[in-house]
Amino acid sequence: MRACPPISLKVCALRMQLFIGLRSMCVLGRHVMLMSAADTETPEETERSTQRSFIEFRERSMLTDIFLAVGIDPSTTPALESLLSRPFLSKKWVGSRPKQTSVTGHGWNLYVVDTVSPITLYHEMVEYSCRYAETHPTGQSCRHLLSEAHLILRASLFQPLPPAKGDPRELPQVPADGEEAQRQTGGDTEACADRRVLEEAFRENCAQLGDCFSRGNQKDCHLALPYYRMSGLSITDVMSRNHPLPLSPCTYGPGFLFYLKHFLLEEVDQILSQEAADEIIDIFSQTEPSQLVTVCASPAMAQVSSAKVLQRLHHLEQATGMSVPLTLTMATMALRLDDSRRYTELMEKHAEMLLVYGFIEEPRLLVHGGSGGGDTQVRPTQLAHQLRKNQPGLLAAAMVALHENYKVQLAQADQVFKELGCEHSLLVDFWEAVLVASTQEAIIQELLFRLAVVYIDRLTQTSATAAPSKLLKSTEDLINSCSHYGMLYPWLRILTPASNTGSQQQEALQKLQSLLCGPSLSVGSVQPLLEQLSQEATLWGLSLHVLCATRRGQHGDCMEKLLDHCPQAIIPYANHHLQDSNMALWWQKLLPELCNRTRAETDNSILLAALKETLVVVATEMSPVEFLELLPDDGTALYFLPHLLACSQRQLLA
């Protein structure tokens, strides 16, 4: 928006003296030097000019006598003075003849004129503009004079102050005596005082221009906003200047309403008094009732009369019909009145998903400060506090919707949940929900790491406050709704049966295992965090280390760890992971390892069962000749003969 008037603005004739034959002009400080040249007149032209002046004087005297006879003094009215200066009674002067160029040369004149100070000129222009405003409050003449005065003040403010003592821009001067130094100090003080007067006049002029544009036409009404801002007036001051005119057909000007809406849409810390807030409700109830929801959602309206607003919103609902943002606003007002019964009735009017859409349409019903960017401080509203107690799922879903619709940033949402006191519970549910909905890779990786850290913390904590008592989404819910959570591998059920840990730790373990089973979590980012979990002390710790090694493709190390700590899981692990390109590990790694371990522990039934299962797979995948090469030469070949026979029969049938 261009708040400054254009430099091409036409100059008014206030205090302008006419100089005939102006040839040159120079401005120096507060002096204007003018050079003019007028042609010298012949005696005939001088006589003719004298006669014309006498006739004009006689006409002026006659009209003046007429006005005085009826009791009107023309000298007190500028309009009559201008009228009397026109020679309209006598006929046009016809005695002149074409003027010939004078051969005697030009009469040169030099004028040095003192200019009027900008403040004096400004006050005279304001005085003239007030005369126009009395007859035409919304006319262009008043605005034109104030705009030109604005340019004068702005140009004066742009002029730099004299350099201060010690400033490197100050020119070297001859040292002055005490009296001279005191005079210089007084001059600097006077210059600063003059500038303060200019600044005060500039703010006053901006307020006057704001008044003009606030009541002006729709085309330029938006200019009321920058002028009122430059004036430094408070919102209550602006409201007091824009009360409806007594005989005006309009209640409030479009520029004032534009300024008011812009103020209420801003995230400001200023809270209006109840009187001012109630007046704003009255203004919009008369002019734009459809804006009442937006007005009530402003943080500046915190002290508005809730009963009055609830009554106005009820009338609006009857006139326009029910809407979700309107219902949420009414519920907020009922909450402020401690009317829990009416609050519950209003919140039950719509399904939770529709309420989420209502928060998207007016986010300030849930949080204040979200529209100012990622660094803006945000805070939850009273309605958000109530939802945390009674409907945490709705609160989390609404925050997810605001985040996905770019109404709040991730860091701002974190701040809201921390201020609500649920950073250990509902905030984690929010992260999980955003992970389900988000398509931004940076957000996804950030949340995957955060959630992995939370799950590990919950596994290592022993206090009851380490995890929430109730989770919004279980592991199964996340697996079914989010591709970043993978299906748990079958062998994990053997390593971590549900009875081995507490319910909350079990849920955290399964979610962490599901992330490691999924395709998105970076193993390298969480591997250092897993070092604090011993793979020997607990089987669930072992499961996490085995999952990380599996994601890296280290199947041989994984099989050794399982055979050392949980051999009953080796066959389910091999069935799931040793497929396709990893099939050769059955006979290259697993079979030799089982043979060595069963030879050392002949009574180990678990190892013997695993060896039999391995031989069945090897006999199925290999030819008899290849199978024979695998048989040990320690005198135990008889044990492998049934499997060699099965391998040969399979080849014959093939």
Secondary structure per residue as TSV (DSSP state, phi and psi in degrees):
chain	resnum	aa	ss	phi	psi
A	1	M	-	360.0	135.4
A	2	R	-	-95.3	100.0
A	3	A	-	-85.2	-22.2
A	4	C	S	-82.9	133.4
A	5	P	-	-60.7	150.7
A	6	P	-	-68.1	148.1
A	7	I	T	-71.1	-14.5
A	8	S	T	-83.3	8.3
A	9	L	-	-59.7	134.6
A	10	K	-	-65.6	142.5
A	11	V	-	-89.7	131.3
A	12	C	-	-76.6	163.0
A	13	A	-	-91.7	16.8
A	14	L	T	-63.7	126.4
A	15	R	T	60.2	19.6
A	16	M	-	-89.3	128.4
A	17	Q	-	-99.1	138.0
A	18	L	-	-90.4	131.8
A	19	F	-	-119.4	120.7
A	20	I	T	-74.6	133.2
A	21	G	T	69.4	39.3
A	22	L	E	-63.3	126.8
A	23	R	E	-111.4	-36.8
A	24	S	E	-152.0	153.3
A	25	M	E	-144.1	141.8
A	26	C	E	-141.5	135.5
A	27	V	E	-109.8	129.5
A	28	L	E	-138.1	105.9
A	29	G	T	63.8	-124.4
A	30	R	T	-104.7	29.5
A	31	H	E	-124.9	141.1
A	32	V	E	-119.4	123.6
A	33	M	E	-103.6	125.1
A	34	L	E	-118.6	137.4
A	35	M	E	-119.2	120.5
A	36	S	E	-127.3	155.7
A	37	A	E	-140.6	119.9
A	38	A	E	-115.0	138.5
A	39	D	E	-65.3	139.2
A	40	T	-	-74.3	138.9
A	41	E	-	-94.0	150.7
A	42	T	-	-79.1	163.3
A	43	P	H	-57.6	-38.5
A	44	E	H	-63.4	-39.8
A	45	E	H	-68.9	-34.8
A	46	T	H	-66.7	-42.7
A	47	E	H	-64.3	-41.9
A	48	R	H	-63.5	-40.0
A	49	S	H	-67.0	-36.5
A	50	T	H	-66.1	-43.2
A	51	Q	H	-61.7	-41.2
A	52	R	H	-65.3	-39.9
A	53	S	H	-66.1	-36.2
A	54	F	H	-65.6	-41.8
A	55	I	H	-64.4	-42.3
A	56	E	H	-65.3	-36.1
A	57	F	H	-67.3	-39.5
A	58	R	H	-64.7	-41.7
A	59	E	H	-63.0	-43.4
A	60	R	H	-62.6	-42.2
A	61	S	H	-64.1	-40.0
A	62	M	H	-63.1	-45.7
A	63	L	H	-67.5	-36.0
A	64	T	H	-63.4	-41.9
A	65	D	H	-62.8	-37.4
A	66	I	H	-64.6	-45.7
A	67	F	H	-65.7	-38.7
A	68	L	H	-66.6	-32.0
A	69	A	H	-64.9	-30.0
A	70	V	T	-96.5	7.2
A	71	G	T	90.8	21.1
A	72	I	-	-116.4	127.6
A	73	D	-	-97.8	108.0
A	74	P	G	-63.5	-23.4
A	75	S	G	-70.0	-16.8
A	76	T	G	-91.3	-5.8
A	77	T	-	-122.5	114.1
A	78	P	H	-60.1	-33.4
A	79	A	H	-64.8	-41.3
A	80	L	H	-69.6	-36.4
A	81	E	H	-59.9	-42.1
A	82	S	H	-66.4	-35.9
A	83	L	H	-66.7	-42.7
A	84	L	H	-70.2	-18.6
A	85	S	T	-79.4	-3.5
A	86	R	S	-98.5	128.9
A	87	P	-	-84.0	83.8
A	88	F	-	-111.0	-5.5
A	89	L	S	-83.2	-41.5
A	90	S	S	-81.4	160.8
A	91	K	-	-74.0	160.8
A	92	K	-	-59.7	138.1
A	93	W	-	-65.8	120.9
A	94	V	-	-115.9	3.2
A	95	G	-	-83.7	-0.5
A	96	S	-	-84.0	158.3
A	97	R	-	-130.7	163.9
A	98	P	-	-53.2	129.9
A	99	K	-	-79.0	131.7
A	100	Q	-	-95.4	150.3
A	101	T	-	-64.9	129.7
A	102	S	-	-72.8	139.0
A	103	V	S	-99.5	-0.7
A	104	T	S	-88.4	-2.5
A	105	G	-	98.3	-165.2
A	106	H	E	-111.6	152.8
A	107	G	E	-100.2	106.6
A	108	W	E	-86.9	139.7
A	109	N	E	-131.8	138.8
A	110	L	E	-118.7	125.4
A	111	Y	E	-118.6	136.9
A	112	V	E	-119.2	111.4
A	113	V	E	-112.8	133.6
A	114	D	E	-80.0	129.6
A	115	T	-	-81.9	159.8
A	116	V	-	-85.0	143.5
A	117	S	-	-62.4	148.5
A	118	P	H	-57.8	-35.6
A	119	I	H	-66.3	-44.0
A	120	T	H	-62.5	-46.3
A	121	L	H	-62.3	-39.2
A	122	Y	H	-61.8	-46.4
A	123	H	H	-63.8	-37.2
A	124	E	H	-67.4	-38.4
A	125	M	H	-67.8	-36.7
A	126	V	H	-64.6	-39.9
A	127	E	H	-62.3	-43.5
A	128	Y	H	-65.3	-39.5
A	129	S	H	-65.6	-32.7
A	130	C	H	-64.8	-33.5
A	131	R	H	-65.4	-40.6
A	132	Y	H	-67.7	-37.5
A	133	A	H	-66.6	-27.4
A	134	E	H	-65.6	-35.7
A	135	T	H	-96.1	-35.1
A	136	H	-	-133.7	85.5
A	137	P	T	-60.3	-32.1
A	138	T	T	-107.9	17.8
A	139	G	-	-75.3	168.8
A	140	Q	H	-81.2	-26.0
A	141	S	H	-63.7	-45.6
A	142	C	H	-61.9	-44.3
A	143	R	H	-64.4	-37.1
A	144	H	H	-64.2	-46.0
A	145	L	H	-63.3	-43.0
A	146	L	H	-67.1	-33.7
A	147	S	H	-67.8	-40.6
A	148	E	H	-67.9	-37.4
A	149	A	H	-63.4	-35.0
A	150	H	H	-62.2	-42.0
A	151	L	H	-65.1	-38.8
A	152	I	H	-63.6	-46.8
A	153	L	H	-67.0	-40.1
A	154	R	H	-65.2	-41.8
A	155	A	H	-64.1	-36.8
A	156	S	H	-67.9	-37.5
A	157	L	H	-70.5	-26.8
A	158	F	H	-74.5	-16.8
A	159	Q	S	-71.7	127.9
A	160	P	-	-70.1	150.2
A	161	L	-	-71.8	157.4
A	162	P	-	-58.7	141.8
A	163	P	-	-60.3	137.9
A	164	A	-	-70.9	162.3
A	165	K	T	-65.6	130.8
A	166	G	T	92.9	-10.3
A	167	D	-	-69.0	133.7
A	168	P	T	-62.3	-18.1
A	169	R	T	-80.5	-11.6
A	170	E	S	-70.9	133.6
A	171	L	-	-73.2	146.1
A	172	P	-	-66.7	136.2
A	173	Q	-	-128.2	159.6
A	174	V	-	-71.4	133.3
A	175	P	-	-55.7	134.0
A	176	A	-	-101.9	159.8
A	177	D	-	-75.8	-177.3
A	178	G	H	-61.2	-42.2
A	179	E	H	-66.1	-41.2
A	180	E	H	-66.1	-42.0
A	181	A	H	-62.4	-40.3
A	182	Q	H	-64.7	-37.4
A	183	R	H	-65.8	-38.3
A	184	Q	H	-66.2	-40.9
A	185	T	H	-63.1	-40.8
A	186	G	H	-64.0	-34.8
A	187	G	H	-66.0	-40.5
A	188	D	H	-63.6	-42.0
A	189	T	H	-62.7	-41.1
A	190	E	H	-64.4	-38.2
A	191	A	H	-63.8	-42.0
A	192	C	H	-65.0	-39.5
A	193	A	H	-64.3	-41.5
A	194	D	H	-61.5	-39.1
A	195	R	H	-66.6	-38.1
A	196	R	H	-63.9	-37.7
A	197	V	H	-64.5	-41.2
A	198	L	H	-62.4	-42.9
A	199	E	H	-64.3	-40.7
A	200	E	H	-64.5	-41.7
A	201	A	H	-64.7	-37.3
A	202	F	H	-63.0	-44.5
A	203	R	H	-64.1	-38.9
A	204	E	H	-64.6	-40.9
A	205	N	H	-64.9	-40.0
A	206	C	H	-62.7	-39.0
A	207	A	H	-64.1	-40.2
A	208	Q	H	-66.1	-41.6
A	209	L	H	-66.4	-36.8
A	210	G	H	-60.3	-39.5
A	211	D	H	-62.5	-41.1
A	212	C	H	-63.0	-48.2
A	213	F	H	-74.6	-25.0
A	214	S	H	-67.4	-28.4
A	215	R	S	-105.4	3.7
A	216	G	S	-76.8	-167.0
A	217	N	-	-77.1	172.2
A	218	Q	T	-65.6	-26.2
A	219	K	T	-65.2	-44.9
A	220	D	T	-108.5	13.4
A	221	C	G	-65.1	-26.6
A	222	H	G	-66.4	-18.4
A	223	L	G	-71.7	-12.6
A	224	A	H	-63.0	-33.3
A	225	L	H	-62.2	-55.4
A	226	P	H	-66.4	-33.6
A	227	Y	H	-69.2	-41.7
A	228	Y	H	-64.6	-34.7
A	229	R	H	-67.3	-42.2
A	230	M	H	-67.6	-23.1
A	231	S	H	-73.7	-21.4
A	232	G	T	77.1	11.1
A	233	L	-	-73.3	145.6
A	234	S	-	-77.7	167.5
A	235	I	H	-62.9	-36.7
A	236	T	H	-68.5	-35.8
A	237	D	H	-64.0	-42.8
A	238	V	H	-64.2	-40.3
A	239	M	H	-63.6	-39.8
A	240	S	H	-67.2	-26.4
A	241	R	H	-83.1	-9.4
A	242	N	T	-120.2	27.3
A	243	H	-	-64.2	145.1
A	244	P	-	-56.6	140.9
A	245	L	-	-69.3	147.1
A	246	P	T	-57.3	-44.2
A	247	L	T	-105.6	13.9
A	248	S	-	-80.5	136.6
A	249	P	S	-70.9	-20.3
A	250	C	-	-98.3	146.7
A	251	T	S	-79.3	-58.2
A	252	Y	S	-132.4	144.1
A	253	G	-	-71.6	153.4
A	254	P	H	-64.7	-32.9
A	255	G	H	-66.8	-38.1
A	256	F	H	-65.9	-42.1
A	257	L	H	-64.7	-37.2
A	258	F	H	-63.7	-44.7
A	259	Y	H	-62.2	-42.4
A	260	L	H	-65.4	-43.8
A	261	K	H	-65.4	-39.1
A	262	H	H	-65.4	-39.1
A	263	F	H	-62.9	-43.3
A	264	L	H	-72.5	-23.9
A	265	L	H	-81.1	-17.9
A	266	E	S	-76.5	149.9
A	267	E	-	-91.0	84.5
A	268	V	-	-107.4	156.8
A	269	D	S	-85.7	-10.2
A	270	Q	-	-71.1	128.7
A	271	I	-	-111.0	123.3
A	272	L	-	-73.3	152.2
A	273	S	-	-68.1	163.1
A	274	Q	H	-61.7	-36.6
A	275	E	H	-63.3	-46.3
A	276	A	H	-67.4	-41.1
A	277	A	H	-64.2	-41.7
A	278	D	H	-64.7	-36.5
A	279	E	H	-64.5	-38.5
A	280	I	H	-64.1	-40.1
A	281	I	H	-60.4	-41.6
A	282	D	H	-64.1	-40.1
A	283	I	H	-61.7	-49.3
A	284	F	H	-75.6	-24.8
A	285	S	H	-65.4	-32.4
A	286	Q	H	-82.7	-37.2
A	287	T	H	-99.3	-53.3
A	288	E	-	-136.9	79.8
A	289	P	G	-60.8	-26.6
A	290	S	G	-65.8	-16.8
A	291	Q	G	-90.8	4.0
A	292	L	H	-63.7	-36.7
A	293	V	H	-63.1	-46.7
A	294	T	H	-62.8	-39.4
A	295	V	H	-64.9	-45.3
A	296	C	H	-68.6	-25.2
A	297	A	T	-77.9	-10.7
A	298	S	S	-68.5	136.3
A	299	P	G	-64.2	-21.3
A	300	A	G	-69.5	-15.8
A	301	M	G	-97.9	26.3
A	302	A	T	-64.8	-27.8
A	303	Q	T	-100.2	15.7
A	304	V	S	-67.3	153.5
A	305	S	-	-69.1	110.2
A	306	S	H	-65.1	-37.1
A	307	A	H	-64.7	-41.8
A	308	K	H	-64.8	-44.1
A	309	V	H	-64.0	-42.1
A	310	L	H	-61.3	-37.8
A	311	Q	H	-66.5	-43.4
A	312	R	H	-66.0	-39.7
A	313	L	H	-68.0	-33.0
A	314	H	H	-65.3	-41.8
A	315	H	H	-63.9	-39.2
A	316	L	H	-64.2	-40.1
A	317	E	H	-63.9	-39.0
A	318	Q	H	-67.6	-32.1
A	319	A	H	-82.5	-39.3
A	320	T	H	-110.0	-13.7
A	321	G	-	100.0	169.4
A	322	M	-	-81.4	138.9
A	323	S	-	-138.6	156.0
A	324	V	H	-66.7	-48.4
A	325	P	H	-59.8	-36.9
A	326	L	H	-64.0	-42.3
A	327	T	H	-64.0	-42.1
A	328	L	H	-64.8	-36.6
A	329	T	H	-66.6	-41.5
A	330	M	H	-64.6	-38.1
A	331	A	H	-64.4	-37.2
A	332	T	H	-62.8	-43.2
A	333	M	H	-66.8	-38.6
A	334	A	H	-64.0	-35.1
A	335	L	H	-66.4	-39.1
A	336	R	H	-66.2	-28.2
A	337	L	T	-86.7	2.5
A	338	D	T	59.8	30.3
A	339	D	-	-95.2	82.0
A	340	S	H	-65.8	-33.7
A	341	R	H	-65.0	-46.9
A	342	R	H	-68.7	-35.6
A	343	Y	H	-59.2	-46.4
A	344	T	H	-63.5	-41.0
A	345	E	H	-62.2	-41.9
A	346	L	H	-67.9	-41.9
A	347	M	H	-69.0	-23.2
A	348	E	T	-88.0	0.2
A	349	K	T	-70.1	-27.2
A	350	H	S	-127.4	154.3
A	351	A	-	-68.7	159.1
A	352	E	H	-61.3	-37.0
A	353	M	H	-64.9	-38.1
A	354	L	H	-67.1	-35.2
A	355	L	H	-64.0	-36.5
A	356	V	H	-61.4	-43.8
A	357	Y	H	-62.4	-34.4
A	358	G	H	-64.3	-38.8
A	359	F	H	-68.3	-33.4
A	360	I	H	-63.8	-39.8
A	361	E	H	-69.5	-35.4
A	362	E	-	-137.3	84.4
A	363	P	G	-63.5	-24.7
A	364	R	G	-71.1	-7.3
A	365	L	G	-71.7	-19.3
A	366	L	T	-109.9	-42.6
A	367	V	E	-137.3	150.6
A	368	H	E	-114.2	134.4
A	369	G	S	101.0	1.7
A	370	G	G	-74.4	-19.2
A	371	S	G	-88.4	3.0
A	372	G	G	-91.6	4.4
A	373	G	-	106.7	175.3
A	374	G	T	-65.9	-25.1
A	375	D	T	-91.1	-2.9
A	376	T	S	-75.6	136.8
A	377	Q	-	-73.6	133.0
A	378	V	-	-118.4	157.8
A	379	R	E	-147.0	145.2
A	380	P	E	-76.2	152.1
A	381	T	-	-85.7	175.5
A	382	Q	H	-62.7	-34.5
A	383	L	H	-66.4	-37.0
A	384	A	H	-64.2	-40.1
A	385	H	H	-61.7	-39.6
A	386	Q	H	-67.8	-39.3
A	387	L	H	-66.5	-33.5
A	388	R	H	-61.0	-35.1
A	389	K	H	-78.9	-43.4
A	390	N	H	-105.5	-33.2
A	391	Q	-	-135.9	68.0
A	392	P	H	-63.4	-31.7
A	393	G	H	-63.8	-41.0
A	394	L	H	-65.5	-39.9
A	395	L	H	-62.3	-46.2
A	396	A	H	-64.0	-43.2
A	397	A	H	-64.2	-38.8
A	398	A	H	-67.2	-40.3
A	399	M	H	-66.7	-36.9
A	400	V	H	-62.6	-43.1
A	401	A	H	-64.0	-40.1
A	402	L	H	-65.2	-38.4
A	403	H	H	-67.8	-44.0
A	404	E	H	-70.6	-22.2
A	405	N	T	-99.9	17.8
A	406	Y	T	60.2	31.7
A	407	K	S	-88.3	-30.9
A	408	V	S	-136.8	152.8
A	409	Q	-	-90.0	164.9
A	410	L	H	-61.8	-43.2
A	411	A	H	-64.5	-35.7
A	412	Q	H	-67.2	-40.1
A	413	A	H	-63.4	-40.4
A	414	D	H	-57.8	-42.9
A	415	Q	H	-63.6	-38.9
A	416	V	H	-63.3	-47.2
A	417	F	H	-67.5	-34.4
A	418	K	H	-67.8	-38.0
A	419	E	H	-69.3	-27.8
A	420	L	T	-77.8	-8.7
A	421	G	T	78.8	27.2
A	422	C	-	-131.1	40.4
A	423	E	T	-72.4	-17.4
A	424	H	T	-94.6	-7.1
A	425	S	T	-129.0	-74.1
A	426	L	H	-67.8	-30.2
A	427	L	H	-63.4	-39.9
A	428	V	H	-66.9	-39.5
A	429	D	H	-61.4	-38.1
A	430	F	H	-63.3	-44.8
A	431	W	H	-59.1	-43.8
A	432	E	H	-63.2	-39.6
A	433	A	H	-68.9	-38.8
A	434	V	H	-65.6	-38.0
A	435	L	H	-61.3	-33.9
A	436	V	H	-68.9	-39.2
A	437	A	H	-93.3	-25.7
A	438	S	-	-76.9	148.6
A	439	T	-	-119.2	4.5
A	440	Q	-	-88.4	120.3
A	441	E	H	-61.7	-39.4
A	442	A	H	-63.4	-42.4
A	443	I	H	-65.0	-41.0
A	444	I	H	-61.6	-47.9
A	445	Q	H	-65.6	-37.2
A	446	E	H	-63.5	-44.4
A	447	L	H	-71.1	-35.9
A	448	L	H	-59.7	-43.7
A	449	F	H	-67.4	-43.6
A	450	R	H	-59.5	-45.2
A	451	L	H	-67.0	-39.1
A	452	A	H	-61.2	-40.6
A	453	V	H	-63.2	-43.7
A	454	V	H	-62.9	-45.2
A	455	Y	H	-63.4	-40.6
A	456	I	H	-65.9	-40.0
A	457	D	H	-62.5	-41.1
A	458	R	H	-66.1	-31.8
A	459	L	H	-71.7	-32.6
A	460	T	H	-90.2	-15.2
A	461	Q	-	-83.2	145.0
A	462	T	-	-112.1	-10.4
A	463	S	S	-76.6	159.4
A	464	A	G	-72.8	-18.3
A	465	T	G	-89.5	6.5
A	466	A	G	-68.1	-25.5
A	467	A	S	-142.5	157.1
A	468	P	-	-68.9	158.3
A	469	S	S	-75.5	-25.0
A	470	K	S	-139.4	128.9
A	471	L	-	-101.3	142.0
A	472	L	S	-72.3	-33.8
A	473	K	S	-131.0	130.9
A	474	S	-	-84.1	174.8
A	475	T	H	-61.1	-42.1
A	476	E	H	-62.9	-39.4
A	477	D	H	-61.8	-43.4
A	478	L	H	-67.5	-38.5
A	479	I	H	-63.5	-38.5
A	480	N	H	-77.0	-22.5
A	481	S	H	-111.8	-13.8
A	482	C	-	-130.8	127.4
A	483	S	T	-73.1	-15.4
A	484	H	T	-77.3	-17.8
A	485	Y	S	-97.9	120.8
A	486	G	-	-94.4	160.7
A	487	M	-	-63.3	138.1
A	488	L	-	-69.1	134.3
A	489	Y	-	-66.5	145.2
A	490	P	H	-58.0	-36.4
A	491	W	H	-69.1	-15.3
A	492	L	H	-69.3	-29.0
A	493	R	H	-65.8	-29.7
A	494	I	H	-74.8	-38.4
A	495	L	H	-73.7	-37.9
A	496	T	S	-128.8	74.8
A	497	P	-	-64.9	154.6
A	498	A	G	-62.0	-24.3
A	499	S	G	-84.6	-5.2
A	500	N	G	-77.0	-25.5
A	501	T	S	-130.5	170.3
A	502	G	-	-67.4	165.7
A	503	S	H	-62.7	-43.7
A	504	Q	H	-70.0	-41.3
A	505	Q	H	-65.5	-36.2
A	506	Q	H	-63.9	-40.3
A	507	E	H	-66.5	-43.0
A	508	A	H	-63.9	-39.7
A	509	L	H	-63.5	-45.3
A	510	Q	H	-65.6	-37.2
A	511	K	H	-68.4	-38.6
A	512	L	H	-67.9	-41.9
A	513	Q	H	-61.5	-39.0
A	514	S	H	-65.7	-38.4
A	515	L	H	-63.3	-39.6
A	516	L	H	-71.9	-25.3
A	517	C	H	-80.1	-16.5
A	518	G	S	-82.8	176.8
A	519	P	S	-93.9	-6.3
A	520	S	S	-101.5	-35.3
A	521	L	S	-67.5	130.4
A	522	S	-	-79.0	117.8
A	523	V	H	-65.3	-36.5
A	524	G	H	-61.8	-30.1
A	525	S	H	-75.0	-29.0
A	526	V	H	-102.5	-11.1
A	527	Q	H	-58.1	-43.9
A	528	P	H	-61.4	-31.5
A	529	L	H	-71.0	-29.1
A	530	L	H	-78.0	-10.4
A	531	E	T	-64.6	-25.5
A	532	Q	T	-76.1	-10.3
A	533	L	S	-97.6	117.7
A	534	S	-	-73.2	134.7
A	535	Q	T	-89.0	-2.2
A	536	E	T	-107.1	-28.0
A	537	A	T	-73.8	-38.6
A	538	T	-	-133.8	150.6
A	539	L	H	-71.7	-32.3
A	540	W	H	-69.8	-31.7
A	541	G	H	-65.6	-39.4
A	542	L	H	-61.4	-40.1
A	543	S	H	-61.1	-37.8
A	544	L	H	-69.4	-40.9
A	545	H	H	-66.2	-39.4
A	546	V	H	-66.1	-37.7
A	547	L	H	-63.1	-44.0
A	548	C	H	-62.5	-44.2
A	549	A	H	-65.2	-35.2
A	550	T	H	-65.9	-41.4
A	551	R	H	-62.2	-28.3
A	552	R	T	-84.1	-5.7
A	553	G	T	83.7	16.2
A	554	Q	-	-90.5	65.8
A	555	H	H	-70.6	-33.9
A	556	G	H	-61.5	-45.7
A	557	D	H	-64.2	-36.9
A	558	C	H	-63.7	-42.5
A	559	M	H	-65.5	-37.2
A	560	E	H	-65.1	-42.5
A	561	K	H	-63.1	-41.8
A	562	L	H	-67.6	-41.3
A	563	L	H	-65.0	-29.3
A	564	D	H	-75.5	-39.5
A	565	H	H	-113.6	-28.3
A	566	C	-	-151.2	74.3
A	567	P	G	-64.9	-21.5
A	568	Q	G	-68.0	-13.7
A	569	A	G	-95.1	-0.8
A	570	I	H	-69.6	-41.1
A	571	I	H	-69.2	-45.6
A	572	P	H	-58.7	-36.9
A	573	Y	H	-63.6	-47.1
A	574	A	H	-65.6	-40.0
A	575	N	H	-61.1	-32.0
A	576	H	H	-86.6	-38.2
A	577	H	H	-106.2	-27.4
A	578	L	S	-90.3	69.6
A	579	Q	-	-127.2	161.2
A	580	D	G	54.8	-114.8
A	581	S	G	-69.0	-18.8
A	582	N	G	-97.3	7.8
A	583	M	T	-62.7	-33.8
A	584	A	T	-63.9	-18.3
A	585	L	H	-67.8	-17.2
A	586	W	I	-59.6	-49.1
A	587	W	I	-98.5	-18.4
A	588	Q	I	-84.0	-34.5
A	589	K	I	-117.8	-51.3
A	590	L	I	-71.9	-46.7
A	591	L	H	-61.8	-50.0
A	592	P	H	-60.6	-36.8
A	593	E	H	-66.8	-40.4
A	594	L	H	-68.9	-38.3
A	595	C	H	-62.1	-42.8
A	596	N	H	-65.9	-40.8
A	597	R	H	-73.6	-38.3
A	598	T	H	-70.9	-29.3
A	599	R	H	-66.3	-34.9
A	600	A	H	-80.6	-30.0
A	601	E	-	-126.7	83.1
A	602	T	T	-70.3	-20.8
A	603	D	T	-97.8	11.1
A	604	N	-	-84.9	103.6
A	605	S	H	-68.3	-32.1
A	606	I	H	-66.6	-42.9
A	607	L	H	-68.6	-37.7
A	608	L	H	-64.7	-40.9
A	609	A	H	-65.1	-39.5
A	610	A	H	-65.9	-36.9
A	611	L	H	-64.7	-42.0
A	612	K	H	-62.2	-44.6
A	613	E	H	-62.0	-37.7
A	614	T	H	-67.2	-41.8
A	615	L	H	-64.8	-34.7
A	616	V	H	-62.2	-43.4
A	617	V	H	-67.5	-43.5
A	618	V	H	-63.7	-42.1
A	619	A	H	-64.7	-27.7
A	620	T	H	-77.9	-33.9
A	621	E	H	-94.5	-17.7
A	622	M	S	-113.7	162.1
A	623	S	-	-83.7	161.9
A	624	P	H	-58.7	-39.2
A	625	V	H	-63.1	-44.9
A	626	E	H	-64.8	-35.6
A	627	F	H	-66.0	-41.5
A	628	L	H	-59.6	-36.8
A	629	E	H	-66.2	-21.6
A	630	L	H	-85.6	-14.3
A	631	L	S	-66.3	135.6
A	632	P	-	-71.8	157.7
A	633	D	S	-109.2	31.4
A	634	D	S	-103.0	16.3
A	635	G	S	87.3	11.2
A	636	T	-	-108.5	21.1
A	637	A	G	-65.4	-25.4
A	638	L	G	-59.1	-31.7
A	639	Y	G	-65.9	-25.4
A	640	F	G	-96.9	-7.7
A	641	L	H	-61.3	-43.1
A	642	P	H	-56.5	-36.7
A	643	H	H	-75.2	-32.4
A	644	L	H	-67.1	-38.6
A	645	L	H	-63.6	-43.5
A	646	A	H	-61.8	-36.7
A	647	C	H	-66.5	-40.8
A	648	S	H	-68.4	-42.5
A	649	Q	H	-63.2	-39.0
A	650	R	H	-63.3	-37.7
A	651	Q	H	-69.4	-38.3
A	652	L	H	-64.4	-40.4
A	653	L	H	-68.1	-32.2
A	654	A	-	-71.0	360.0
